[in-house]
Amino acid sequence: GIVARRKGWAIEGTRVRVEKHMSESPRRVGRLVVRFEMPGGLPAESHATLEETARTCPVAQSIHPDIDLEVQFRWA
């Protein structure tokens, strides 16, 4: 959101879904799949910037390295 506001890109209507996949042994979160559904009307040059921002944000960097984090984007 911060980067989008700074660039003047309207991201209202963005939806995010997170899937949790458990590991068997030991039983814990093994994988997270984060799916961004982006609204239409964003310029093509915003795609790479917003995807890189999501993958390198402090929250993504705070997830334990043993957890497989998959980030996906769907552009309208």
C-alpha positions, 0 to 999 in steps of 0.5 A: 500500500505504501509504494502504491500510494507513493506512485499514485497507483489505486489498489482499492479492491485488491483481495488477498487470500492465504492458504496454510499447508501443514507439515506432518513431522513435526506438525507445524506450518510448512508452506504458505501460499499468498494470492493477490487478486489485483484490480484492473486499471493499474499500469503495466509498469506497476506489476513488477514493482508491486510484486517485488515489494510484496516479496521483500516486505518486512512481513514476508521477511519475518516468516521463518526460513523453514516455511516455504512462502509462495506469493502469486499475483493475478492481474485483472 
